[in-house]
């Protein structure tokens, strides 16, 4: 169930942006937050990238600085209208993340920024299966989202934020082992010896996952 603050933040762009900037202070500001998942990647400008659940293009604007071919996908017509106005250089598609209108093996990179916490558990599995499908062999899926804090100092801030602006699915996500779910569909750790371990920021309240499509699916 959504809170009134969540509904208002999606209705008014200025409020959403203010909330995003405030939340991003924990990792050094919005610009750094929006690029966390891109760290330590070796990708060229020709990379074909998808910003999954792109919203109004807050992260898309950074992706186009790295890649020449960027597509933003979102289910909200209002958000996509804002994205097209704010960043017309990207391509946009209105669709659900669990049923993407793209052919198999279409993208080199799929990116998701604080969107997976809005999904029900069944949706998550369907989305990850779709991500696997649309990625090219050895393509990358990178995401940043909430995580259960490892430092208790960060618990009050995260809890208040989730209570005011998120739904119960956000609480479910911070208790979910995303690495295991991703591995089940054939998406496994990229450039790391540590199996499926997220990189944690802001006292563990933010996680970054970088996984790669296995050449041979585990499905």
C-alpha positions, 0 to 999 in steps of 0.5 A: 500500500502506497503512502500519501507522500509516495503518491505526491512525489510521483505526481509532482516532479519537483518533490520527487527530485528533492527527495532523490537529492536528499536520499543521495546525500548518504553516498555523496550526492545524486550524481555519484549515486546515479553512477554507482552501478557503473563503477569499474565496468569496461564498456565502450561508447558503442554499448547498447544500453537499457535503462530499466524502469527509467522513470523521468530519466534521472539516471538515463541522463548519465547513461547517455554520457557514456553510451551512444545508444540508450533506451529508457523503458517505463510503464508510466506514460507520465514519467516517460513524457517527462523523460522525453522532455528532459532528455530527448537524445535517448529512445523511450518505450512504454512497457512493463519490465516483466514483459519487454517488447525487445528481441532476444540478445538485444542489449549489451547492458541493462541498468536499474536504479532504485526500481526493483524494490517496487516489485512483488517477489513474483515480478522480480523473478519474471523481470530477471528472466526478461533481463536475461533474455534481452541481454546478449551473451556475457551482457551485463545487468547492473542495479542499485537499490536498498539493502538491509543496513549493516551499520545500525546507525543507518537503520533509523534513516532508512526506516523513516524513508521507507515508511514515508515514501515506499510500500511493503515491497521495499521492506521485502526487498531488503530481506531478499538475497538478490544474488541468489535470485539472479543466479537462478536465471543465469546472471552471475557475478561480473569481474569478481571472485566473490560469488554474488556479493553486492557492494554496499554503501551508506552503512549497508543501506544501499547495494550495488550488484553487477552480474553477467549473462552466462553463456550457457543458461542454468534454466 
